[in-house]
């Protein structure tokens, strides 16, 4: 009887083992392809998350932190403006909890000294900031006098602004008498078990795992700047695995279909603008099969990052790189890992 059962099961085991071997071969080929592309593009390291059906299906790191130092799975990346989605979601969580509102003026909690004489400071709201309609420049140092100023009345124009997010940070910290990192810990990091996420350098950040910044030639020519205070706009330090957990949370909140999170994925800026902005996120509407994309990018010297989610199918891709050329990998990775990748990248070209 045992011989009969063994004979019956033998084809199954052969088929199963053949499938595993084929999958391993496919994975090995993909790894070689990715690492080859990294070398071609002079990008030392890549962190990649792929989401399917609302959950992380892959979270991998390729390449080197710097020459001769292989990047571990828990490599730490500076993700530049991918800081902003974290702050967006913690702010919306406060709104969801009834502790904050989108449309209350911020001036009772914070007025920047540079704009205290501007009447617009009395009407500026969280909604204006999250939809990048604050009227502020990206950074105050772009102005000749290095002072913050309104370029237009809040809500009457569009202009991407890091200053806006730092203004919101000051208002939140004043209202709740907690620093931004403590608010993030309680509302986002701890609930999502994100144990490798920091707003600035401290003793918990393992420098030997940090993906150093590289120029377009692939040289480690940029000095690491170790911020000692939090910015709501920039310089979050995080692993690709932790950002994957965060992406799952974003998709979950959208799927709940609460009014607040429907607003998050609805155009909040004027239709005259080519860029469509919801609450804290860029949107790509009108894709095939009634799909749309939710995304954000980040870029600084030696840093290029991206998160793109397709809420209707629960797909997503997150890309971290530590090189000036990292954004040149975005399109091919979107094409490879999102079902509507070709439509998205084709429209962008």
Secondary structure in CASP SS format (residue, H / E / C, confidence):
PFRMAT SS
TARGET T0000
AUTHOR 0000-0000-0000
METHOD secondary structure of the structure
MODEL  1
X C 1.00
X H 1.00
X H 1.00
X H 1.00
X H 1.00
X H 1.00
X H 1.00
X H 1.00
X H 1.00
X H 1.00
X H 1.00
X H 1.00
X H 1.00
X H 1.00
X H 1.00
X H 1.00
X H 1.00
X H 1.00
X H 1.00
X H 1.00
X H 1.00
X H 1.00
X H 1.00
X H 1.00
X H 1.00
X H 1.00
X H 1.00
X H 1.00
X H 1.00
X H 1.00
X H 1.00
X H 1.00
X H 1.00
X H 1.00
X H 1.00
X H 1.00
X H 1.00
X H 1.00
X H 1.00
X H 1.00
X H 1.00
X C 1.00
X C 1.00
X C 1.00
X E 1.00
X E 1.00
X E 1.00
X E 1.00
X E 1.00
X E 1.00
X E 1.00
X E 1.00
X C 1.00
X C 1.00
X E 1.00
X E 1.00
X E 1.00
X E 1.00
X E 1.00
X E 1.00
X E 1.00
X E 1.00
X E 1.00
X E 1.00
X E 1.00
X E 1.00
X C 1.00
X C 1.00
X E 1.00
X E 1.00
X C 1.00
X C 1.00
X C 1.00
X C 1.00
X C 1.00
X E 1.00
X E 1.00
X E 1.00
X C 1.00
X H 1.00
X H 1.00
X H 1.00
X H 1.00
X H 1.00
X H 1.00
X H 1.00
X H 1.00
X H 1.00
X H 1.00
X H 1.00
X H 1.00
X H 1.00
X H 1.00
X H 1.00
X H 1.00
X H 1.00
X C 1.00
X C 1.00
X C 1.00
X C 1.00
X C 1.00
X C 1.00
X C 1.00
X C 1.00
X E 1.00
X C 1.00
X C 1.00
X C 1.00
X C 1.00
X C 1.00
X C 1.00
X C 1.00
X H 1.00
X H 1.00
X H 1.00
X C 1.00
X C 1.00
X C 1.00
X H 1.00
X H 1.00
X H 1.00
X H 1.00
X C 1.00
X C 1.00
X E 1.00
X H 1.00
X H 1.00
X H 1.00
X H 1.00
X H 1.00
X C 1.00
X C 1.00
X C 1.00
X C 1.00
X C 1.00
X E 1.00
X C 1.00
X C 1.00
X C 1.00
X H 1.00
X H 1.00
X H 1.00
X C 1.00
X C 1.00
X C 1.00
X C 1.00
X C 1.00
X C 1.00
X C 1.00
X E 1.00
X C 1.00
X C 1.00
X C 1.00
X C 1.00
X C 1.00
X C 1.00
X C 1.00
X C 1.00
X C 1.00
X C 1.00
X C 1.00
X H 1.00
X H 1.00
X H 1.00
X H 1.00
X H 1.00
X H 1.00
X H 1.00
X H 1.00
X H 1.00
X H 1.00
X H 1.00
X H 1.00
X H 1.00
X H 1.00
X H 1.00
X C 1.00
X C 1.00
X C 1.00
X H 1.00
X H 1.00
X H 1.00
X H 1.00
X H 1.00
X H 1.00
X H 1.00
X H 1.00
X H 1.00
X H 1.00
X C 1.00
X C 1.00
X C 1.00
X C 1.00
X C 1.00
X C 1.00
X C 1.00
X E 1.00
X E 1.00
X C 1.00
X C 1.00
X C 1.00
X C 1.00
X C 1.00
X C 1.00
X C 1.00
X C 1.00
X H 1.00
X H 1.00
X H 1.00
X E 1.00
X C 1.00
X C 1.00
X C 1.00
X E 1.00
X C 1.00
X C 1.00
X C 1.00
X C 1.00
X C 1.00
X C 1.00
X C 1.00
X C 1.00
X C 1.00
X C 1.00
X C 1.00
X C 1.00
X C 1.00
X C 1.00
X C 1.00
X C 1.00
X C 1.00
X C 1.00
X C 1.00
X C 1.00
X C 1.00
X C 1.00
X E 1.00
X E 1.00
X C 1.00
X H 1.00
X H 1.00
X H 1.00
X H 1.00
X H 1.00
X H 1.00
X H 1.00
X H 1.00
X H 1.00
X H 1.00
X H 1.00
X H 1.00
X H 1.00
X H 1.00
X H 1.00
X H 1.00
X C 1.00
X C 1.00
X C 1.00
X H 1.00
X H 1.00
X H 1.00
X H 1.00
X H 1.00
X H 1.00
X C 1.00
X C 1.00
X C 1.00
X C 1.00
X C 1.00
X C 1.00
X C 1.00
X C 1.00
X C 1.00
X C 1.00
X C 1.00
X E 1.00
X E 1.00
X C 1.00
X C 1.00
X C 1.00
X C 1.00
X E 1.00
X E 1.00
X E 1.00
X C 1.00
X C 1.00
X C 1.00
X H 1.00
X H 1.00
X H 1.00
X C 1.00
X C 1.00
X E 1.00
X E 1.00
X E 1.00
X E 1.00
X E 1.00
X E 1.00
X E 1.00
X E 1.00
X C 1.00
X C 1.00
X E 1.00
X E 1.00
X E 1.00
X E 1.00
X E 1.00
X E 1.00
X E 1.00
X E 1.00
X C 1.00
X C 1.00
X C 1.00
X C 1.00
X E 1.00
X E 1.00
X E 1.00
X E 1.00
X E 1.00
X E 1.00
X E 1.00
X C 1.00
X E 1.00
X C 1.00
X C 1.00
X H 1.00
X H 1.00
X H 1.00
X H 1.00
X H 1.00
X H 1.00
X H 1.00
X H 1.00
X H 1.00
X H 1.00
X H 1.00
X H 1.00
X C 1.00
X C 1.00
X C 1.00
X H 1.00
X H 1.00
X H 1.00
X H 1.00
X H 1.00
X H 1.00
X H 1.00
X H 1.00
X C 1.00
END
